[in-house]
């Protein structure tokens, strides 16, 4: 019981630390500044030795040079090779290894594995060349093993940590992109569902309003309200056409829903795939509303896909007729003499989707073998022709 306040204090401190880390992660400039200050703090430990060594730098001048070198870390995201070049310069002039570690980490972190590897190779080659010069470093060992135990691990470790961080950055970016894609897909699905519901329910009510207004107009024919009922009926029909245009013609995602004009392209693609298509389209069908044309396109598209899967190479006949206020769609293909060697990949919901779309607009749908062929039939109200 006595430890509970201490535990709560630790939790609050940890939460504060996570919040600060999150804020710093969202402010790259702040992180770069802290990195530069950290490098400068480590390099400042060498200032007394630099002032006492055999070089033209005194204490203040050495501090100024190291500060300028550390400041190059502010550009490590946009220009890590610049920081790398500055680090090699200080390595050759002042025997300074600290900045090299930060530079190699930055190469691996912000340019990936290839840049990190090239940076390590260049650094090791440059340091080895300097190692062969008399007096570099002042307290170097006499064997190659001493060189390998100091210089190479420093570079490999720094670049390796940077490459690992780069991989983590990529993983987080991919995860964020995946989440964003899933969210966008969910939003589009919800929009499609809402659009379908709006069209089904509001469209039905507008149709009933139009019909009811026409009935009232006939009953009030010759009276003072006849024109008003006629105007109300026309307004309802106009609103229904606008609803079709917004939801069907423009599409949920801003792209038009294909209609009869897209059928030749479907037939051409099917022919290239080995299933020739004969299109028999009543010219009156082009005057159908966008909603009806979208239904025709959906049925024909799914039928051609199914024919390519289950009856490859067989001829497909597509017939679209408009007569007596009814729209008829018939898609027929011969059944193959032999079944394919491998079962086609199919989700099994294409026919269900076609039936749902046709029945949603008050139509009837059937699909199955008929007279040695597979036939899909759909019949629905033609609606008002434009």
Secondary structure in CASP SS format (residue, H / E / C, confidence):
PFRMAT SS
TARGET T0000
AUTHOR 0000-0000-0000
METHOD secondary structure of the structure
MODEL  1
X C 1.00
X C 1.00
X C 1.00
X H 1.00
X H 1.00
X H 1.00
X H 1.00
X H 1.00
X H 1.00
X H 1.00
X H 1.00
X H 1.00
X H 1.00
X H 1.00
X H 1.00
X H 1.00
X H 1.00
X H 1.00
X H 1.00
X H 1.00
X H 1.00
X H 1.00
X H 1.00
X H 1.00
X H 1.00
X C 1.00
X C 1.00
X H 1.00
X H 1.00
X H 1.00
X H 1.00
X H 1.00
X H 1.00
X H 1.00
X H 1.00
X H 1.00
X H 1.00
X H 1.00
X H 1.00
X H 1.00
X H 1.00
X H 1.00
X H 1.00
X H 1.00
X H 1.00
X H 1.00
X H 1.00
X H 1.00
X H 1.00
X H 1.00
X H 1.00
X H 1.00
X C 1.00
X C 1.00
X C 1.00
X C 1.00
X C 1.00
X C 1.00
X H 1.00
X H 1.00
X H 1.00
X H 1.00
X H 1.00
X H 1.00
X H 1.00
X H 1.00
X H 1.00
X H 1.00
X H 1.00
X H 1.00
X H 1.00
X H 1.00
X H 1.00
X H 1.00
X H 1.00
X C 1.00
X C 1.00
X C 1.00
X C 1.00
X H 1.00
X H 1.00
X H 1.00
X H 1.00
X H 1.00
X H 1.00
X H 1.00
X H 1.00
X H 1.00
X H 1.00
X H 1.00
X H 1.00
X H 1.00
X H 1.00
X H 1.00
X C 1.00
X C 1.00
X C 1.00
X H 1.00
X H 1.00
X H 1.00
X H 1.00
X H 1.00
X H 1.00
X H 1.00
X H 1.00
X H 1.00
X H 1.00
X H 1.00
X H 1.00
X H 1.00
X H 1.00
X H 1.00
X H 1.00
X H 1.00
X H 1.00
X H 1.00
X H 1.00
X H 1.00
X H 1.00
X H 1.00
X H 1.00
X H 1.00
X H 1.00
X H 1.00
X H 1.00
X H 1.00
X H 1.00
X H 1.00
X H 1.00
X H 1.00
X H 1.00
X C 1.00
X C 1.00
X C 1.00
X C 1.00
X C 1.00
X C 1.00
X C 1.00
X C 1.00
X C 1.00
X C 1.00
X C 1.00
X C 1.00
X H 1.00
X H 1.00
X H 1.00
X H 1.00
X H 1.00
X H 1.00
X H 1.00
X H 1.00
X H 1.00
X H 1.00
X H 1.00
X H 1.00
X H 1.00
X H 1.00
X H 1.00
X H 1.00
X H 1.00
X H 1.00
X H 1.00
X H 1.00
X H 1.00
X H 1.00
X H 1.00
X H 1.00
X H 1.00
X H 1.00
X H 1.00
X H 1.00
X H 1.00
X H 1.00
X H 1.00
X H 1.00
X H 1.00
X H 1.00
X H 1.00
X H 1.00
X H 1.00
X H 1.00
X H 1.00
X H 1.00
X H 1.00
X H 1.00
X H 1.00
X H 1.00
X H 1.00
X H 1.00
X H 1.00
X H 1.00
X H 1.00
X H 1.00
X H 1.00
X H 1.00
X H 1.00
X H 1.00
X H 1.00
X H 1.00
X H 1.00
X H 1.00
X H 1.00
X H 1.00
X H 1.00
X H 1.00
X H 1.00
X H 1.00
X H 1.00
X H 1.00
X H 1.00
X H 1.00
X H 1.00
X H 1.00
X H 1.00
X H 1.00
X H 1.00
X H 1.00
X H 1.00
X H 1.00
X C 1.00
X C 1.00
X C 1.00
X C 1.00
X C 1.00
X C 1.00
X H 1.00
X H 1.00
X H 1.00
X H 1.00
X H 1.00
X H 1.00
X H 1.00
X H 1.00
X H 1.00
X H 1.00
X H 1.00
X H 1.00
X H 1.00
X H 1.00
X H 1.00
X H 1.00
X H 1.00
X H 1.00
X H 1.00
X H 1.00
X H 1.00
X H 1.00
X H 1.00
X H 1.00
X C 1.00
X C 1.00
X C 1.00
X C 1.00
X C 1.00
X C 1.00
X C 1.00
X C 1.00
X C 1.00
X C 1.00
X H 1.00
X H 1.00
X H 1.00
X H 1.00
X H 1.00
X H 1.00
X H 1.00
X H 1.00
X H 1.00
X H 1.00
X H 1.00
X H 1.00
X H 1.00
X C 1.00
X C 1.00
X C 1.00
X C 1.00
X E 1.00
X E 1.00
X E 1.00
X E 1.00
X E 1.00
X C 1.00
X H 1.00
X H 1.00
X H 1.00
X H 1.00
X H 1.00
X C 1.00
X C 1.00
X H 1.00
X H 1.00
X H 1.00
X H 1.00
X H 1.00
X H 1.00
X H 1.00
X H 1.00
X H 1.00
X H 1.00
X H 1.00
X H 1.00
X H 1.00
X H 1.00
X H 1.00
X H 1.00
X H 1.00
X H 1.00
X H 1.00
X H 1.00
X H 1.00
X C 1.00
X C 1.00
X C 1.00
X C 1.00
X C 1.00
X E 1.00
X E 1.00
X E 1.00
X E 1.00
X E 1.00
X E 1.00
X E 1.00
X E 1.00
X C 1.00
X C 1.00
X E 1.00
X E 1.00
X E 1.00
X E 1.00
X E 1.00
X E 1.00
X E 1.00
X E 1.00
X E 1.00
X C 1.00
X C 1.00
X C 1.00
X C 1.00
X C 1.00
X C 1.00
X C 1.00
X C 1.00
X C 1.00
X C 1.00
X C 1.00
X C 1.00
X C 1.00
X C 1.00
X C 1.00
X H 1.00
X H 1.00
X H 1.00
X H 1.00
X H 1.00
X H 1.00
X H 1.00
X H 1.00
X H 1.00
X H 1.00
X H 1.00
X C 1.00
X C 1.00
X C 1.00
X E 1.00
X E 1.00
X E 1.00
X E 1.00
X E 1.00
X E 1.00
X E 1.00
X C 1.00
X C 1.00
X E 1.00
X E 1.00
X E 1.00
X E 1.00
X E 1.00
X E 1.00
X E 1.00
X E 1.00
X E 1.00
X C 1.00
X C 1.00
X C 1.00
X C 1.00
X C 1.00
END
